[in-house]
Amino acid sequence: MKLINKKALALALMIIKSFSLAQSGDWYTNDVQVYTGPVAYSGGFRQMDLKQGEDGWLYMVINRGTATSGFVIYSSSNGGASWQQVSTQNYSSGYIHSISMLVECRSTVLDSTRILVYYTASPNVNGDYANLLCYNIKRNGTGGSVTIVGSPALGNKYEYVSACSDGIYYSSATFMHAVVREVTNSGTQVGIRHFKSEDWGVTYTSALLNTTFNDYFPKCALYKDNTASDSIYIAVERRLGPTEYELRVLVTPYNPSPNFRTIYVSSAGGGIKYEKPSITIVQ
């Protein structure tokens, strides 16, 4: 009987503590509005990205999805209690189809923090001939510039961009990586292309990973190896048939190379679909 009472008392104390934390501001009792307006819907999910920078701030980019409307960037310096608009980037030439954001700081100078938004953009609503671009701006909304990261071969397009960096793990140089799925305008897979920049998004080198499979929604992450070379891990949704989607991870060198190896994550068989992977690597 005493044991039951102790459990009940402990549970009551936990409830009181949780309520107290909620009332003191650790948990909000109402939603905090960041943005209101259209949000692009493509590939089965809404087009937005949320990151925490090395400066401790939160950053969000939202693709507004309509023709020439581009995307908008917000930041929060107080853990999400309030948000302010950093910048709006309109794409007057057509449509933005996918986005991925990095927030990077040069060494330990926090006010040097830059936001890099990678996006695939096309004059066509179906994404034909889409290039990969990067919008690079300071956290205070100044110094914005756009770079064409890469253009696909004639008759092809890029889609489903994902970006990662090594910035948090090194004190000086910061290198950026982005991956996209390259396909023909009719939808035939060409491969997964890996881009890398060593000058804060000004210039890029790249390589094509020819997987010979239909690999959708690539998501990339850095694997930092203290004893050998670092690698880029890319999780993909591999469609082996109309009713069988599996998860695979492509491991490719840190410096863009056509070489890669494949890690098999799932083996479900027909009738089961694993979709839209995400990847996080604990360093």
C-alpha positions as CSV (number, residue, x, y, z in Angstrom):
1,M,0.0,0.0,0.0
2,K,2.8,2.4,0.8
3,L,4.4,1.6,-2.6
4,I,1.2,2.6,-4.4
5,N,1.0,5.8,-2.4
6,K,4.6,6.7,-3.2
7,K,3.9,6.1,-6.9
8,A,0.8,8.2,-6.8
9,L,2.7,11.0,-5.0
10,A,5.6,10.9,-7.5
11,L,3.1,11.1,-10.4
12,A,1.3,14.0,-8.8
13,L,4.6,15.9,-8.3
14,M,5.6,15.2,-11.9
15,I,2.3,16.7,-13.1
16,I,2.7,19.7,-10.9
17,K,6.3,20.2,-12.0
18,S,5.3,19.9,-15.7
19,F,2.4,22.4,-15.2
20,S,4.8,24.8,-13.5
21,L,7.3,24.6,-16.3
22,A,4.6,25.2,-18.9
23,Q,3.4,28.3,-17.0
24,S,6.9,29.6,-16.5
25,G,7.6,29.7,-20.2
26,D,9.4,26.4,-21.0
27,W,6.3,25.3,-22.8
28,Y,4.0,27.6,-24.7
29,T,0.3,27.4,-24.1
30,N,-0.4,29.0,-27.5
31,D,1.1,28.6,-30.9
32,V,3.7,31.2,-32.0
33,Q,2.9,32.4,-35.5
34,V,5.9,32.7,-37.7
35,Y,4.3,33.2,-41.1
36,T,1.0,33.3,-42.8
37,G,0.4,32.8,-46.5
38,P,0.8,30.1,-49.2
39,V,3.4,27.3,-48.7
40,A,4.6,25.2,-51.6
41,Y,3.5,21.6,-51.7
42,S,5.7,19.3,-53.8
43,G,6.9,15.7,-53.7
44,G,4.4,14.9,-50.9
45,F,5.5,17.4,-48.3
46,R,5.5,21.1,-47.6
47,Q,8.5,23.1,-48.7
48,M,10.2,24.6,-45.6
49,D,13.3,24.1,-43.5
50,L,14.2,24.9,-39.9
51,K,17.8,25.1,-38.5
52,Q,19.5,26.2,-35.3
53,G,22.7,28.2,-36.0
54,E,26.0,28.1,-34.1
55,D,24.9,31.5,-32.8
56,G,22.0,29.8,-30.9
57,W,19.4,31.5,-33.1
58,L,16.6,29.6,-34.9
59,Y,16.1,30.1,-38.6
60,M,13.3,29.1,-40.9
61,V,12.9,29.3,-44.7
62,I,9.5,28.9,-46.4
63,N,8.9,28.4,-50.1
64,R,5.8,30.3,-51.0
65,G,5.3,28.1,-54.1
66,T,3.4,30.4,-56.4
67,A,4.9,31.8,-59.7
68,T,7.7,34.4,-59.1
69,S,6.9,34.5,-55.3
70,G,10.1,32.8,-54.1
71,F,10.8,32.2,-50.5
72,V,11.0,34.1,-47.2
73,I,13.5,33.7,-44.3
74,Y,12.7,34.3,-40.6
75,S,14.9,34.2,-37.5
76,S,14.4,34.0,-33.7
77,S,16.9,35.0,-31.2
78,N,14.8,33.9,-28.2
79,G,14.2,30.2,-28.7
80,G,11.1,30.7,-30.9
81,A,9.2,33.1,-28.6
82,S,9.1,35.7,-31.4
83,W,10.3,35.8,-35.0
84,Q,11.4,38.5,-37.4
85,Q,11.7,38.5,-41.2
86,V,15.3,38.4,-42.4
87,S,14.8,38.5,-46.1
88,T,12.5,37.7,-49.0
89,Q,14.0,36.3,-52.2
90,N,11.6,36.5,-55.2
91,Y,12.3,34.3,-58.2
92,S,11.0,36.4,-61.1
93,S,11.9,33.7,-63.7
94,G,9.4,31.1,-62.6
95,Y,9.0,28.5,-59.8
96,I,11.1,27.2,-56.9
97,H,10.5,23.5,-56.5
98,S,12.6,22.4,-53.5
99,I,14.7,24.1,-50.8
100,S,17.3,23.3,-48.1
101,M,19.0,25.7,-45.7
102,L,22.4,25.9,-44.0
103,V,23.2,28.4,-41.2
104,E,27.0,28.9,-40.9
105,C,29.3,31.0,-38.7
106,R,32.9,31.9,-39.7
107,S,35.1,30.7,-36.8
108,T,33.7,32.0,-33.5
109,V,32.5,35.4,-34.8
110,L,28.7,34.9,-34.2
111,D,27.6,38.1,-36.1
112,S,29.3,36.7,-39.2
113,T,26.6,34.1,-39.4
114,R,25.3,33.5,-42.9
115,I,22.2,31.8,-44.2
116,L,22.6,29.8,-47.3
117,V,19.3,28.6,-49.0
118,Y,19.8,26.0,-51.7
119,Y,16.9,25.8,-54.1
120,T,16.0,24.1,-57.4
121,A,14.3,26.6,-59.8
122,S,12.7,26.4,-63.2
123,P,10.7,28.6,-65.5
124,N,8.2,25.7,-65.7
125,V,5.6,24.7,-63.2
126,N,6.6,21.0,-63.6
127,G,10.2,21.7,-62.9
128,D,11.6,21.0,-66.4
129,Y,15.2,22.3,-66.9
130,A,15.5,23.2,-63.2
131,N,18.9,24.5,-62.1
132,L,20.3,24.5,-58.5
133,L,21.0,27.9,-57.0
134,C,22.1,29.3,-53.7
135,Y,20.9,32.4,-51.9
136,N,23.6,33.6,-49.4
137,I,22.8,36.4,-46.9
138,K,23.9,37.6,-43.5
139,R,21.7,37.0,-40.5
140,N,20.9,40.8,-40.3
141,G,19.5,40.7,-43.8
142,T,22.4,42.4,-45.6
143,G,24.9,41.2,-48.2
144,G,22.5,39.0,-50.1
145,S,23.7,37.3,-53.3
146,V,22.6,34.5,-55.6
147,T,24.9,31.9,-57.2
148,I,24.1,29.3,-59.8
149,V,25.5,26.2,-58.2
150,G,25.0,24.0,-61.2
151,S,22.9,23.4,-64.3
152,P,21.9,19.9,-65.6
153,A,22.7,18.5,-69.0
154,L,20.4,19.6,-71.8
155,G,17.0,18.0,-71.4
156,N,17.5,17.2,-67.7
157,K,16.5,18.8,-64.4
158,Y,17.5,18.9,-60.8
159,E,15.0,18.1,-57.9
160,Y,14.9,17.4,-54.2
161,V,17.9,19.4,-52.9
162,S,19.4,18.6,-49.5
163,A,22.4,20.4,-48.0
164,C,24.9,19.8,-45.1
165,S,28.2,21.3,-43.9
166,D,31.1,20.6,-41.7
167,G,30.9,24.1,-40.1
168,I,30.2,23.0,-36.6
169,Y,33.1,20.7,-36.4
170,Y,36.0,23.0,-37.5
171,S,37.2,26.3,-36.1
172,S,38.3,27.9,-39.4
173,A,37.3,26.7,-42.9
174,T,33.7,25.8,-43.5
175,F,32.7,23.7,-46.5
176,M,29.2,23.3,-47.9
177,H,27.7,20.3,-49.6
178,A,24.5,19.9,-51.5
179,V,22.9,16.9,-53.3
180,V,20.2,16.7,-55.9
181,R,18.4,14.1,-57.9
182,E,19.2,14.5,-61.6
183,V,16.6,13.2,-64.0
184,T,15.5,13.8,-67.6
185,N,12.5,16.1,-68.1
186,S,10.5,13.0,-68.7
187,G,11.4,11.6,-65.3
188,T,14.1,9.0,-66.1
189,Q,16.8,8.9,-63.4
190,V,20.3,10.0,-64.3
191,G,21.8,9.9,-60.9
192,I,22.5,11.7,-57.6
193,R,24.7,14.7,-58.0
194,H,27.0,15.9,-55.1
195,F,28.2,19.5,-55.0
196,K,30.8,20.9,-52.7
197,S,32.0,24.5,-52.1
198,E,35.2,25.5,-50.2
199,D,34.6,29.3,-50.5
200,W,31.3,29.9,-48.8
201,G,29.1,29.1,-51.8
202,V,30.9,31.1,-54.4
203,T,32.2,28.2,-56.6
204,Y,31.5,24.5,-56.6
205,T,32.8,21.2,-57.8
206,S,30.5,18.2,-58.4
207,A,30.3,14.6,-59.3
208,L,27.4,12.3,-60.4
209,L,26.7,9.1,-58.6
210,N,25.2,6.8,-61.1
211,T,23.2,4.4,-58.9
212,T,21.3,2.7,-61.9
213,F,18.1,2.8,-59.7
214,N,15.2,5.2,-59.2
215,D,16.4,7.0,-56.1
216,Y,14.1,9.7,-54.7
217,F,14.3,12.4,-52.0
218,P,18.1,12.3,-51.3
219,K,19.0,13.6,-47.8
220,C,22.6,14.2,-46.9
221,A,24.7,14.4,-43.8
222,L,28.4,14.6,-43.0
223,Y,30.2,11.7,-41.3
224,K,33.3,13.1,-39.6
225,D,36.0,10.4,-39.3
226,N,38.8,11.3,-36.9
227,T,41.0,8.5,-38.2
228,A,40.4,8.5,-41.9
229,S,38.7,10.6,-44.6
230,D,35.3,12.2,-43.9
231,S,32.3,11.0,-46.0
232,I,28.9,12.2,-47.2
233,Y,26.1,9.9,-46.4
234,I,23.0,10.2,-48.6
235,A,19.7,8.5,-47.6
236,V,17.4,7.8,-50.5
237,E,14.0,6.2,-51.2
238,R,14.7,3.5,-53.8
239,R,11.7,2.5,-55.8
240,L,12.3,-1.1,-56.9
241,G,8.7,-1.5,-58.2
242,P,5.3,0.1,-58.1
243,T,4.6,-1.5,-54.7
244,E,8.1,-1.8,-53.2
245,Y,10.0,1.3,-52.0
246,E,13.2,0.5,-49.9
247,L,15.6,2.7,-47.9
248,R,19.3,2.8,-49.0
249,V,22.2,5.0,-47.9
250,L,24.9,6.0,-50.4
251,V,28.3,6.7,-48.9
252,T,30.5,8.8,-51.1
253,P,33.9,10.6,-50.5
254,Y,34.0,14.0,-48.9
255,N,35.4,15.5,-52.1
256,P,33.0,14.9,-55.0
257,S,33.7,11.6,-56.7
258,P,31.6,9.2,-58.8
259,N,32.6,6.5,-56.3
260,F,30.2,5.3,-53.7
261,R,29.0,2.3,-51.7
262,T,25.5,1.3,-50.7
263,I,24.2,0.4,-47.3
264,Y,20.9,-1.6,-47.3
265,V,18.6,-0.2,-44.6
266,S,15.3,-2.1,-45.3
267,S,14.3,-5.2,-47.2
268,A,10.5,-5.2,-47.1
269,G,9.5,-6.9,-50.4
270,G,6.5,-6.1,-52.5
271,G,3.5,-4.4,-51.0
272,I,5.5,-2.3,-48.5
273,K,6.8,1.2,-49.1
274,Y,9.4,3.1,-47.1
275,E,9.2,6.7,-48.1
276,K,10.9,10.1,-47.7
277,P,14.0,9.2,-45.6
278,S,15.8,11.6,-43.2
279,I,19.3,11.1,-41.8
280,T,21.1,12.4,-38.7
281,I,24.6,11.3,-37.8
282,V,25.9,11.7,-34.2
283,Q,29.5,12.8,-34.5
